[in-house]
Amino acid sequence: MSFSSDLKHELTQVEAGGAAEQYAQLYAMLLFGRSFSADGISLSTENAEVAAAFRLLLLTLFDAAPQVQVTEFAKKPESKLYTLKIGDPAAAGRILSHYGHRAGEIHLRINRANLEDESCVGAFVRGVFLACGSMVHPQKEYHLEFVSDRLNLSRDFIKLLDEQNIRAKLSGRKGSYVIYIKESEQIEDLLTFMGAFKTTLEVMNIKIYKDLRNKVNRVTNCETANLSKTAAAAAAQVQKIERIERARGLGSLSDELREIALLRLENPELSLRELGELCRPPVTRSGVNHRLKRLCEIADGIVTADAKENSESF
């Protein structure tokens, strides 16, 4: 099952607090379904539980039994499309009238009179998701959306969400209108508002895991970069110490410089702090750094002297 299917399963199990919430949820499924007019009512869904919930609400609230048509997909035999229809104009007209709509409306709009309080708004949003919503698994990305073919209705819905401090955006896709949310906190708020508490907790846990994983990756990358930097610096130091050894011999160095030169040659992988701990007596990281810098200056001086001598010989 997909993440959206699991979410819709949870939403279909939410018990409405009363008849007003049931009417609000059904109203959303009617508005955002396939058609809602005096000529007929229909909703299409690939989710059997959504189809069953829609049918039950129509029977319970209006004693209207929709015709159910099941279509199988040739390329996806495991999937089915459920289309529920009320073709009787009298029954359709009765439902329309209850929700304050009339025959011949050019543009469907949300009739706020059907949403008595905040709990009814929550039930309405739940119904919209059941009818036309989907959500990407949060392990991949944060994205929840609703798809409608009605512009004014989509704008009304965005305004309704905005009043609950849930910010959604609108875009077009293949002749339809997509209402979408990409911020994880906003998605969590919406899920909670719809009554999907289990999914909300799942999203929060995934978010904590992703944040922790990203933090670990950042620390690891930083440590890797530091190790690479240390290794490169150590390799350069070894090359310069070997230059001194070839040109003058390490016996030409002071005791302190000769000690750190030998330690670096024998331990190219160690950090400055670790090299300092091997000195007798131990030397601070700053002290080791100062001695190695002095060795590099001596090696650079040898190169400069050799270059000058070569130029004079010509």
C-alpha positions, 0 to 999 in steps of 0.5 A, a space after each residue: 500500500 502507498 503512504 496515501 492509502 495508509 493515510 486514507 485508511 486512517 481518515 476513514 476510521 475517524 469517528 465523526 463527533 455528530 451529524 453535523 460533522 458527517 454532513 460536512 465530510 460528505 459535503 466535501 466529498 460531493 464538492 470535490 468529487 467528479 460531479 455535483 449537480 442536479 443532473 447527477 452526483 458522482 465520485 471516482 476513487 481507486 480507494 475501496 475504503 473511500 468508496 465505502 465511506 462515501 456510499 455509507 454517508 449517502 445512505 445514512 444521511 440521505 437514504 440514497 444508494 449510489 450505483 457502483 461501477 468497478 473498472 479494472 486497469 489492464 496494465 494494473 490488474 491489482 488496481 480498480 477504479 470505483 465510480 459511485 453515481 446518483 443519477 436520479 435527478 430527484 435524489 440529486 436535487 434533494 441533496 443539492 438543496 440540503 447544502 444550499 445549492 441549486 440547479 444550474 450553478 455555473 461555478 461551485 463554491 463552498 457554502 460556509 453555512 454547512 460548516 457550523 464550527 471548527 470541528 465541522 471544518 476539520 471534517 470537511 478538510 478530511 472529506 476533501 482529502 478523501 476525495 482528491 488528496 494524496 501525500 508523498 512518503 515523507 522519507 522522500 519529500 514533504 509534499 501533500 496535495 489536493 487536485 480539483 478541476 474547479 478554480 473557484 472551489 480551489 481558491 475557496 479551499 485555500 482561503 479556508 485552510 488559511 483561516 486555520 493558519 495552514 498555508 497552501 499554494 495553487 498551481 496548474 497541472 494538465 488542465 487541473 488545479 493543484 493545491 499543495 503544501 511542502 512545509 513539514 510543519 504545515 503538513 503536520 498541522 493539516 494532518 492533525 486538523 483532519 484527525 490523522 494523529 497516527 500519521 502525524 506522529 509518523 511524519 514527526 518521527 521521520 523528520 527527527 530521523 532525517 534531521 539527525 541523519 543530516 546532522 551526522 552526515 554534516 559532521 562526518 563530511 566536516 571530519 573527512 574534510 579536516 582529515 584530508 586537510 591534515 593529511 595534505 599538510 603532513 605530506 607537504 611537511 614530510 617532503 620538506 623535511 626530506 629536502 633538508 635531509 638530502 641537502 644538509 642532513 638532519 644532523 644540521 638541525 637543532 635538537 628540537 627541530 631534529 626531534 620533530 622532523 624525525 617524529 613527522 617522518 615516522 608518523 605522517 598520519 598523526 595530528 599536531 597534538 599527537 606528535 606533541 605527545 610523543 616529544 620528550 618532554 611533551 610539546 603543545 600543539 602550538 609548539 609543534 606547529 611552530 617547529 614544523 613551520 620553522 622546518 618548512 622555512 629552512 627547506 624553502 631557504 634551501 630551494 631559494 639558495 639552490 636557485 640562486 646558485 644555479 642562476 649565478 653559474 650561468 
